[in-house]
Amino acid sequence: MRIGIAGITGRMGTLLVEEVAAAGATVSGGIGRAHLPGDVGAGGFADIAALATGSDVVIDFTNAATAQAHAAALAAAGKPWVLGTSGLSDADEAAVARAAERIAVVYAANFATGVNLVLALAERMAAALPAESYDAEIVEMHHRQKVDAPSGTAIGMGRAVAKGRGQNFNDVMESGRHGHTGARKTGAIGFASLRGGQVVGEHTLIFVAGAEHIALTHRAFDRRAFAAGAVRAALWAAARPAGLYSMMDVLGMRG
């Protein structure tokens, strides 16, 4: 199995190289902003199209600006795509969905096993805790270099809550409150984003009622959890037909 890595010179890229080897697969190469590290064991590629051609599956942890171009290139090459880039716009996600009509795409807000268990719990809790009685708030914190907010995982939590309650997520999301906002809307899902230091990732979903307060928290201490999950997804996607999948599918958690 030849696994290509888009974003190979980044923090996640270095860990992905190690996790691909640990899984018994081969790094076909990668693309990145800087020179490839000497221990990658494979040459770099000129662009995403070349990487796709030279790989059996591509893992992509780059940035939202590349999403549409990468979607077109992977679909044209007919190669499975594991996408962990966050901050995608509606147009970016539409491009991902179009690619999934031709190739297997595993698109996840977070590839850590624990996070996906939390997302499953979030949906079930939301279904049991009515919006009229329990306000839902999501607090996330990441390192100071993170460029998008709320994080993809926080958005994933919000979508899980909305799904559990039968809501349209875009209609109930409230982020970046400032000034005289008025009273909190019933059914809203609030977000607060904190940035500082080198925090890998912390997410807390809070349900608040008049008589009780329930919190569900996940803390990541090492990015390796994300890398290991992404490699697992790549090996899984290689044998799947075209379609848009999530880490829930990879873990066999889809109900």
C-alpha positions as CSV (number, residue, x, y, z in Angstrom):
1,M,0.0,0.0,0.0
2,R,1.5,3.3,-1.1
3,I,0.2,6.2,1.0
4,G,0.9,9.8,-0.2
5,I,0.9,12.6,2.3
6,A,-0.3,16.1,1.4
7,G,1.2,18.3,4.1
8,I,4.2,16.0,4.7
9,T,6.5,18.7,6.0
10,G,4.0,19.9,8.7
11,R,3.6,18.7,12.3
12,M,1.1,16.1,11.3
13,G,3.1,15.1,8.2
14,T,6.1,14.0,10.3
15,L,3.9,11.8,12.5
16,L,2.0,10.4,9.5
17,V,5.3,9.2,8.0
18,E,6.1,7.3,11.2
19,E,2.5,5.9,11.5
20,V,2.4,4.7,7.9
21,A,5.6,2.7,8.5
22,A,4.3,1.3,11.8
23,A,1.2,0.1,9.9
24,G,3.4,-1.8,7.4
25,A,2.6,0.5,4.5
26,T,4.9,2.6,2.3
27,V,5.1,6.4,2.1
28,S,5.0,7.1,-1.6
29,G,6.0,10.7,-1.0
30,G,4.3,14.0,-0.4
31,I,3.9,17.6,-1.0
32,G,4.6,20.4,1.5
33,R,5.6,24.0,1.9
34,A,9.2,23.2,2.8
35,H,11.8,20.6,1.7
36,L,11.1,17.0,2.6
37,P,12.8,15.7,5.7
38,G,15.7,13.4,4.8
39,D,14.2,10.3,6.6
40,V,11.0,10.2,4.6
41,G,12.4,7.6,2.3
42,A,10.6,8.8,-0.8
43,G,10.9,11.7,-3.1
44,G,8.7,14.7,-3.2
45,F,6.1,15.4,-5.9
46,A,5.5,18.5,-7.9
47,D,1.9,18.9,-7.0
48,I,-1.2,17.1,-5.8
49,A,-2.0,15.6,-9.2
50,A,1.4,13.9,-9.4
51,L,1.1,12.7,-5.8
52,A,-2.3,11.2,-6.5
53,T,-0.9,9.4,-9.6
54,G,2.0,7.9,-7.6
55,S,-0.1,6.8,-4.6
56,D,-2.8,4.2,-3.8
57,V,-4.4,6.6,-1.3
58,V,-3.7,10.2,-0.2
59,I,-3.9,11.5,3.3
60,D,-4.4,15.3,3.3
61,F,-3.7,17.6,6.3
62,T,-3.1,21.0,4.5
63,N,-5.3,24.0,4.6
64,A,-8.8,25.0,3.4
65,A,-7.4,27.0,0.5
66,T,-6.3,23.7,-1.2
67,A,-9.6,21.8,-0.7
68,Q,-11.2,22.4,-4.1
69,A,-8.1,21.8,-6.1
70,H,-7.3,18.6,-4.2
71,A,-10.8,17.4,-4.6
72,A,-10.6,17.7,-8.4
73,A,-7.1,16.1,-8.6
74,L,-8.0,13.1,-6.4
75,A,-11.2,12.5,-8.3
76,A,-9.5,12.8,-11.7
77,A,-6.8,10.3,-10.5
78,G,-9.5,7.9,-9.1
79,K,-7.6,7.6,-5.8
80,P,-9.1,7.4,-2.3
81,W,-8.7,10.6,-0.2
82,V,-8.5,10.9,3.6
83,L,-9.2,14.5,4.4
84,G,-8.4,16.0,7.8
85,T,-8.2,19.7,6.8
86,S,-10.5,22.0,8.9
87,G,-12.1,25.3,8.2
88,L,-13.7,24.3,4.9
89,S,-16.4,26.6,3.5
90,D,-19.7,25.4,2.1
91,A,-18.2,25.6,-1.4
92,D,-15.2,23.5,-0.3
93,E,-17.5,20.9,1.2
94,A,-19.6,20.8,-2.0
95,A,-16.4,20.1,-3.9
96,V,-15.5,17.3,-1.5
97,A,-19.0,15.8,-2.0
98,R,-18.6,15.9,-5.7
99,A,-15.3,14.1,-5.5
100,A,-17.0,11.4,-3.3
101,E,-19.2,10.6,-6.3
102,R,-16.1,9.2,-8.0
103,I,-13.8,8.1,-5.2
104,A,-13.9,7.0,-1.5
105,V,-13.5,10.1,0.7
106,V,-13.0,9.8,4.4
107,Y,-13.7,13.4,5.7
108,A,-13.5,13.8,9.5
109,A,-13.3,16.7,11.9
110,N,-11.0,14.6,14.0
111,F,-9.4,11.2,13.5
112,A,-8.8,10.3,17.1
113,T,-10.8,7.3,18.3
114,G,-11.7,9.0,21.6
115,V,-13.1,12.1,19.9
116,N,-15.3,10.0,17.7
117,L,-16.7,8.2,20.7
118,V,-17.4,11.6,22.2
119,L,-19.2,12.7,19.0
120,A,-21.4,9.6,19.2
121,L,-22.2,10.3,22.8
122,A,-22.9,14.0,22.1
123,E,-25.6,13.0,19.6
124,R,-27.3,10.6,22.0
125,M,-27.1,13.0,24.9
126,A,-28.7,15.8,22.8
127,A,-31.5,13.5,21.8
128,A,-32.3,12.9,25.5
129,L,-31.8,16.4,26.7
130,P,-34.4,18.7,25.0
131,A,-33.3,22.1,23.8
132,E,-36.2,23.8,25.7
133,S,-34.7,22.7,29.0
134,Y,-30.9,22.2,28.3
135,D,-28.8,24.9,26.7
136,A,-25.8,23.5,24.7
137,E,-22.5,25.3,24.7
138,I,-19.1,24.2,23.3
139,V,-15.7,25.5,24.5
140,E,-12.5,24.6,22.6
141,M,-8.9,25.6,23.1
142,H,-6.0,25.1,20.7
143,H,-2.4,26.3,20.2
144,R,-1.8,29.9,19.2
145,Q,-0.9,29.0,15.6
146,K,-4.3,27.6,14.7
147,V,-5.9,29.8,12.0
148,D,-9.6,28.7,12.0
149,A,-12.2,29.0,14.7
150,P,-14.3,27.3,15.9
151,S,-12.2,24.2,15.4
152,G,-13.4,21.5,13.0
153,T,-13.9,19.2,16.0
154,A,-16.0,21.8,17.8
155,I,-18.1,22.1,14.7
156,G,-18.4,18.4,14.6
157,M,-19.7,18.4,18.2
158,G,-22.2,21.1,17.3
159,R,-23.4,19.1,14.3
160,A,-23.8,16.0,16.5
161,V,-25.9,17.9,18.9
162,A,-28.1,19.4,16.1
163,K,-28.5,16.0,14.6
164,G,-29.6,14.5,17.9
165,R,-32.2,17.2,18.3
166,G,-33.4,17.2,14.7
167,Q,-32.1,20.7,14.0
168,N,-30.5,22.4,11.1
169,F,-27.1,23.2,12.4
170,N,-26.6,26.4,10.4
171,D,-29.8,27.7,11.9
172,V,-28.8,27.3,15.5
173,M,-25.0,27.9,15.6
174,E,-24.0,31.0,17.6
175,S,-20.3,31.9,17.6
176,G,-18.3,34.9,18.7
177,R,-20.8,36.7,21.0
178,H,-19.8,40.3,21.6
179,G,-21.5,43.4,22.9
180,H,-25.2,43.6,23.7
181,T,-26.4,40.3,22.2
182,G,-29.8,40.1,24.0
183,A,-31.0,37.0,25.8
184,R,-29.8,33.5,24.7
185,K,-32.1,32.0,22.1
186,T,-33.7,28.7,23.0
187,G,-32.2,25.9,21.0
188,A,-29.0,27.7,20.1
189,I,-25.7,25.9,20.1
190,G,-23.0,28.3,21.4
191,F,-19.3,28.3,20.7
192,A,-16.3,29.8,22.5
193,S,-12.8,29.5,21.0
194,L,-9.7,29.9,23.1
195,R,-6.1,30.2,21.7
196,G,-2.8,30.1,23.5
197,G,0.5,28.3,24.0
198,Q,0.9,24.9,22.4
199,V,-2.4,23.2,23.4
200,V,-2.9,20.3,21.1
201,G,-6.7,20.3,21.5
202,E,-9.3,20.5,24.2
203,H,-13.1,20.3,23.6
204,T,-15.9,20.5,26.1
205,L,-19.6,20.1,25.4
206,I,-21.8,21.5,28.2
207,F,-25.5,21.0,28.7
208,V,-26.9,23.5,31.2
209,A,-30.3,23.3,32.7
210,G,-31.8,25.1,35.7
211,A,-31.1,22.2,38.1
212,E,-28.0,20.5,36.6
213,H,-24.9,21.0,34.5
214,I,-23.5,18.1,32.4
215,A,-20.0,18.3,30.7
216,L,-18.4,16.0,28.2
217,T,-14.7,16.7,27.6
218,H,-11.9,15.3,25.4
219,R,-8.3,16.4,25.8
220,A,-5.6,15.5,23.3
221,F,-2.0,15.5,24.5
222,D,-0.3,14.2,21.4
223,R,-1.1,14.6,17.7
224,R,-0.1,11.0,17.2
225,A,-3.6,10.0,18.0
226,F,-4.8,11.9,15.0
227,A,-2.1,10.5,12.8
228,A,-2.7,6.9,13.8
229,G,-6.4,7.3,13.1
230,A,-5.8,8.9,9.7
231,V,-3.6,6.0,8.6
232,R,-6.2,3.5,9.8
233,A,-8.7,5.4,7.7
234,A,-6.4,5.3,4.7
235,L,-6.0,1.5,4.9
236,W,-9.8,1.2,5.3
237,A,-10.7,3.6,2.4
238,A,-8.4,1.7,-0.1
239,A,-10.9,-1.1,-0.3
240,R,-14.1,1.0,-0.4
241,P,-16.3,2.1,-3.3
242,A,-16.9,5.8,-4.0
243,G,-18.7,7.6,-1.3
244,L,-18.4,10.2,1.5
245,Y,-17.4,8.5,4.7
246,S,-16.5,9.6,8.2
247,M,-14.4,8.2,10.9
248,M,-17.6,6.7,12.4
249,D,-17.7,4.4,9.3
250,V,-14.0,3.5,9.7
251,L,-14.6,2.5,13.4
252,G,-17.8,0.6,12.5
253,M,-19.9,2.9,14.7
254,R,-22.4,3.9,12.0
255,G,-25.8,2.9,13.3
